[in-house]
């Protein structure tokens, strides 16, 4: 029986420690902490026997309204802080067009003919583009410069492997203009995201309105 009482006492001490630690975490203000501990059922019953402690749990003394209000206020503060942190963490600012354009090199994936210039390609003409142009990559830098790389295939064997170009946004970033070789003219941005860039431009050599899709 003594062993049972000893074990019960140790469990009670552990419960009191857990309860007290929780209250300290909930309200980290010394005067308030003392008030809460003074009203704490577990602290008040630590000096009693296990049987008395169990009886007090079945018939706990009523909590004072002031203490109940304090506990409610603390819980509301914790809930509000958690919600604010969650809301702040879920807000992600969209990337600017400059960031999307310059974060990785681009490569032509397809080219289509847009005869009526409605922004939709009616005919895929990718097969008519030289392979030595389709393997080129275009790297845009934030300072308005860039580099065109010929890739594994060169249309002219004596051409340099890389060539520098310049670029700039126009018309509220709706037009991409520069000296990059796949347009060498103003290109209207149809869409752009992390993985795909779609532009429409006039091909001077063929007098055609083309839509090119580039990817990383």
C-alpha positions as CSV (number, residue, x, y, z in Angstrom):
1,X,0.0,0.0,0.0
2,X,2.9,2.4,0.8
3,X,4.4,1.7,-2.6
4,X,1.1,2.5,-4.3
5,X,0.8,5.7,-2.3
6,X,4.4,6.6,-3.3
7,X,3.7,6.0,-7.0
8,X,0.5,8.0,-6.8
9,X,2.3,10.9,-5.2
10,X,4.9,10.9,-7.9
11,X,2.2,10.9,-10.6
12,X,0.5,13.8,-8.8
13,X,3.8,15.8,-8.7
14,X,4.3,15.1,-12.5
15,X,0.7,16.3,-13.2
16,X,1.3,19.5,-11.2
17,X,4.5,20.2,-13.0
18,X,2.9,19.8,-16.4
19,X,-0.1,21.9,-15.4
20,X,2.2,24.6,-13.9
21,X,4.4,24.7,-17.0
22,X,1.4,25.1,-19.2
23,X,0.1,28.0,-17.2
24,X,3.6,29.7,-17.2
25,X,3.7,29.4,-21.0
26,X,0.1,30.7,-21.4
27,X,0.5,33.8,-19.4
28,X,4.1,35.0,-19.0
29,X,3.4,37.8,-16.6
30,X,4.5,37.3,-13.0
31,X,1.5,38.9,-11.1
32,X,-1.0,37.2,-13.4
33,X,0.9,33.9,-13.1
34,X,0.6,34.0,-9.3
35,X,-3.1,34.6,-9.4
36,X,-3.6,31.7,-11.7
37,X,-1.5,29.4,-9.6
38,X,-3.4,30.4,-6.5
39,X,-6.6,29.2,-8.2
40,X,-5.1,26.1,-9.8
41,X,-6.9,23.0,-8.6
42,X,-3.8,20.8,-8.9
43,X,-1.7,23.1,-6.8
44,X,-4.3,23.4,-4.1
45,X,-4.6,19.7,-3.8
46,X,-0.9,18.8,-3.9
47,X,-0.8,18.6,-0.1
48,X,-3.8,16.2,0.1
49,X,-3.8,12.4,-0.3
50,X,-4.6,10.8,-3.7
51,X,-8.1,9.9,-2.5
52,X,-8.9,13.5,-1.5
53,X,-7.3,14.7,-4.8
54,X,-9.6,12.3,-6.9
55,X,-12.6,13.5,-4.9
56,X,-11.8,17.1,-5.5
57,X,-11.6,16.4,-9.3
58,X,-15.2,15.0,-9.2
59,X,-16.4,18.0,-7.3
60,X,-14.0,20.9,-8.2
61,X,-14.4,24.3,-6.6
62,X,-15.9,26.9,-8.9
63,X,-13.4,29.1,-10.7
64,X,-13.6,32.8,-9.9
65,X,-15.1,35.0,-12.7
66,X,-12.0,37.2,-12.8
67,X,-9.7,34.3,-13.3
68,X,-11.9,32.8,-16.0
69,X,-11.9,36.2,-17.8
70,X,-8.1,36.3,-17.6
71,X,-7.7,32.8,-19.0
72,X,-10.2,33.6,-21.9
73,X,-8.2,36.8,-22.7
74,X,-4.9,34.9,-22.8
75,X,-6.4,32.2,-25.1
76,X,-7.8,34.9,-27.4
77,X,-4.4,36.6,-27.6
78,X,-2.7,33.3,-28.5
79,X,-5.3,32.5,-31.1
80,X,-5.0,36.0,-32.7
81,X,-1.2,35.7,-32.9
82,X,-1.4,32.3,-34.5
83,X,-3.9,33.5,-37.1
84,X,-1.8,36.6,-37.9
85,X,1.4,34.5,-38.3
86,X,-0.5,32.0,-40.6
87,X,-2.0,34.8,-42.7
88,X,1.4,36.5,-43.1
89,X,3.1,33.2,-44.1
90,X,0.5,32.4,-46.7
91,X,1.0,35.7,-48.6
92,X,3.5,35.4,-51.4
93,X,4.1,38.4,-53.7
94,X,3.9,37.5,-57.4
95,X,7.2,37.6,-59.4
96,X,7.8,40.6,-61.7
97,X,8.2,40.2,-65.4
98,X,11.8,41.1,-65.0
99,X,12.4,38.3,-62.5
100,X,10.5,35.8,-64.7
101,X,12.4,36.8,-67.8
102,X,15.9,36.7,-66.2
103,X,15.8,33.8,-63.8
104,X,16.8,31.1,-66.5
105,X,17.8,30.8,-70.1
106,X,15.1,30.4,-72.7
107,X,14.9,28.1,-75.7
108,X,12.4,28.0,-78.6
109,X,10.0,25.1,-78.4
110,X,7.6,25.9,-81.2
111,X,6.7,28.5,-83.7
112,X,3.2,29.1,-85.2
113,X,1.7,31.2,-88.0
114,X,-0.9,33.7,-86.9
115,X,-2.3,34.9,-90.2
116,X,-5.2,37.0,-88.8
117,X,-3.1,38.4,-85.9
118,X,-5.6,37.4,-83.2
119,X,-2.9,36.0,-80.9
120,X,-3.7,32.3,-81.8
121,X,-1.5,30.3,-84.1
122,X,-3.4,28.5,-86.8
123,X,-0.5,26.7,-88.3
124,X,2.5,25.1,-86.7
125,X,5.6,26.0,-88.7
126,X,8.2,24.7,-86.3
127,X,9.4,22.2,-88.8
128,X,10.3,25.0,-91.2
129,X,12.7,26.6,-88.7
130,X,16.3,25.5,-89.1
131,X,17.5,23.1,-86.4
132,X,20.6,25.3,-85.9
133,X,18.2,28.0,-84.6
134,X,16.0,25.8,-82.5
135,X,18.8,24.8,-80.2
136,X,19.9,28.3,-79.4
137,X,19.4,29.6,-75.9
138,X,18.7,33.2,-74.8
139,X,19.8,34.4,-71.3
140,X,18.4,37.8,-70.2
141,X,20.1,39.8,-67.5
142,X,18.5,42.4,-65.2
143,X,20.7,45.2,-66.5
144,X,19.1,45.1,-70.0
145,X,21.8,42.9,-71.6
146,X,21.8,39.3,-72.5
147,X,23.6,36.4,-74.2
148,X,22.5,34.2,-77.1
149,X,24.2,30.8,-77.3
150,X,24.4,28.9,-80.6
151,X,24.1,25.6,-78.8
152,X,25.5,22.4,-80.3
153,X,24.5,23.4,-83.9
154,X,25.7,26.5,-85.8
155,X,24.0,27.8,-88.9
156,X,27.4,29.2,-89.9
157,X,30.4,27.4,-88.7
158,X,32.5,30.5,-88.3
159,X,29.9,32.3,-86.1
160,X,30.9,32.9,-82.5
161,X,29.5,30.5,-80.0
162,X,27.8,33.3,-78.1
163,X,26.6,36.8,-79.0
164,X,25.6,39.7,-76.7
165,X,22.3,41.4,-77.1
166,X,20.3,44.2,-75.4
167,X,16.7,44.2,-74.4
168,X,14.0,46.4,-72.8
169,X,10.4,46.3,-71.9
170,X,7.9,48.7,-73.6
171,X,4.3,49.7,-73.2
172,X,4.0,48.9,-69.5
173,X,6.0,45.6,-69.9
174,X,3.6,44.3,-72.5
175,X,6.3,44.4,-75.3
176,X,9.7,42.8,-75.3
177,X,12.1,44.7,-77.5
178,X,15.8,44.0,-78.3
179,X,18.4,42.6,-80.6
180,X,18.1,39.0,-79.7
181,X,18.2,37.0,-82.9
182,X,14.9,35.1,-82.8
183,X,12.9,38.3,-83.5
184,X,15.2,41.3,-83.8
185,X,12.1,43.4,-83.4
186,X,9.4,44.2,-80.9
187,X,7.6,41.1,-79.6
188,X,4.2,41.4,-77.9
189,X,4.1,39.3,-74.7
190,X,1.1,37.0,-74.8
191,X,1.9,35.2,-71.6
192,X,4.9,34.5,-69.3
193,X,5.3,32.4,-66.2
194,X,8.1,30.5,-64.5
195,X,8.4,28.0,-67.3
196,X,7.0,29.4,-70.5
197,X,7.2,32.6,-72.5
198,X,4.9,33.2,-75.5
199,X,5.5,36.1,-77.8
200,X,4.0,37.4,-81.1
201,X,6.1,39.2,-83.6
202,X,6.4,40.1,-87.3
203,X,9.0,38.2,-89.3
204,X,10.4,40.8,-91.7
205,X,11.9,38.2,-94.0
206,X,8.7,36.4,-94.7
207,X,6.2,39.2,-93.9
208,X,4.4,36.8,-91.5
209,X,3.0,37.3,-88.0
210,X,4.5,34.5,-85.9
211,X,3.9,33.2,-82.3
212,X,6.9,31.7,-80.6
213,X,6.8,29.6,-77.5
214,X,10.0,29.5,-75.4
215,X,10.7,27.3,-72.4
216,X,13.6,26.8,-70.0
